[in-house]
Amino acid sequence: MRVIRKYANRRLYDTQQSRYVTLEDLRRLILDEEPFRVEDAKSGEDLTRTILLSIIIEQEQADGEAEVFSNDLLAQFIRVYDMAQPLPLARYLEQGTQLMLEQQKRMQDQWQQAMRHSPMELMREMAEENMRFWQQAIGQGQPGKPEPKDKSDKSDKEDDK
């Protein structure tokens, strides 16, 4: 797991790449599904959650139209901390968000699959598939099938002579 150290001057240092990074750099790591841990450079304390919350705050402020957390929702989250056991909500939110992300990815994959070809290419593929189906259904192109009726009629007439 990649380790990011946070120094007293609030700078973040990526120990794997040996360079300072920004919250945006960490956001990209998240999008690339690369795990990391942020720790205090002096004490070693895990600061990952705090940094993740900072990334969310930055996202919320950067694009006002794409707000994920409304004021009402944030107020409700604050109320959850006053509950005796907020853990079931955390698990529910994790699982619900994971399910939503998986469904969104599946839908995007299906859409890309459908749009992979031009409409004409898609029509051509469908026509070819239909032709194969009907050829198999009526027995054309399969070895060992009897020849058409008109040829057998000639041989029947010759046998009668």
N, C-alpha and C positions, 0 to 999 in steps of 0.2 A: 504494500500500500504506500502510495506517495505521501510524504510528510511535508507539511507546510509549517514553517515556524513564523510566529508573530512576535515581532520585537517591540520593545517599549516605545519606539518612535511610531508605532502602529503599522509599520511596513511588514509585508508578507514575503517570506523567502521560500522558494521551492527548492528543497534539498536535492531532488532528483535532477533538475535542470540547472542547478547552481545559478539561479537568477531571482531577482525580485519579481513578484507577480501582483496583479490587481484583482479586485473582486470579479471583474469581467473575465479574466483568465480562469479563475476558479469556476465561474458559471459555465464556461466552455468545457471544462473538465467534466462537470456534471452532465451537460448535454451529451458528451461523448461517453458517458457512463463509466468514467475512470474514477475509482474510489480514491479518496484522500482523507487525511486527518490533519487538522490544524491544531498545533500545540503552542503554548507559551514558550518562548525561547529560553526563559530563565527557569521557570518552575516545572515545565513539562505538562502543565494542566491542559486538558482537552478543551479546546475552544471551538470545535467544529460547529456545534449548534449555533453559537453566537455569530459565527461568520456566515453560516447558511441563512440565518435570519437577516443579516446585513445585506446579503445578495437579494433576498426577497424584497426588502425595503427599497433597495436601489431599483429593482425591476418595477415595483409599484409606482415609484416616483418618475421613472423614465418614460412610461407610457400610460398616461392618465386614462386613455380609452380602453386599455386592456387590463383594467383592475381585476384582480382575482378576489381580493379581500375588501368587501364593502365595510363601511364604518360599523354597520349593525353586526356583521359577522365578526369583526375584530372585538367589539364589545361583548359578544357572546363567548368568544374564546377567553376573554378576561374573566367572565363569570365562571367558566369551567374550572379555573384554577381555585375557585372558592369551594368547589365540590369536594366531597370526601374522597372519591376515587375517580380522578379524571382519566385514568389509563384506558378504560374501555373505549372512550372517545378517540384517543390517540390511535389505537389499533383499528378502529372503524375507519378513521380518516385515511390511514395508511393503506388499508386494503381497498377502500373505495377509490382512492386516487390511482392506485396501481391498476385496478380493473379498468378505470376510465382510460388510462394511458394505453393499456393493451388493446382495448377496443378501438381507440383512435388509430393506433398503428395498423391494426387489421383492416380498418376501413380505408386508410391511405394506400395500403398494399393492394387491396382489391381495386381501388380506383385506378391506380397506376397500371395494374394488369389490364384493366378494361381499356384504358386509353393508350396502351402500348402501341397499338397499331392504328393506322388511319382508318376511317370508316370504310373505305373501299377495300382495304386489306382484310378487315374484319368480315366484310360481306363475302369476299372471295374464299376465306377460310371456312365460313359457314356453308357456302355452296359446295365446296369440296367435301366437307364432312357429310352433308346431306347426300351427295352422289355416292360416297362410299357406303353409307347406310342402305340406300336403295339398291345398289348393286349387290350387296350381301343379302338383302331381303329377297330379291328375285333370283338370286343364284348366278348372276353373271360374273365371269372372271374367276370362277372356282373350278379347279380341275376335277374331272370325274363326273361332271354333270352331263345328262343326256343332251344330244344335239337337238337343234330346233326341229319341229314337227315336219317341215317340208322335205327334209332330206330323208327322214325315215319313211315318208310316203313313197318315195322313189324305190327304196329297197323293198318295200312291201309289194309294189306292183311287179317288180322283177321276180320276186318269190312266187307270185301267183302264176307266172308264165311257165 
